[in-house]
């Protein structure tokens, strides 16, 4: 598994409608990519966003990063959506799970 963590803060003057359209399109497009496993996004009280995506492998995640429409939306993000962001990646992260069922 390959994990991508995208931490970001939106600009104060963001075009919220355009961002929403782009964000939904990117999620739909990502879900259709080979190797996609999951995506979730969380917003903190202070406005920071954490978006987590899981991919089958590094090649799948890198292919998504280079996908033409995604690359164009990344450019728009740098120019008009994000005040700042940090991208973290990890291949085969150490994972511990607890399911609460005692099994």
Order of alpha helices (4+ residues) and beta strands (2+ residues): beta-alpha-beta-beta-alpha-alpha-beta
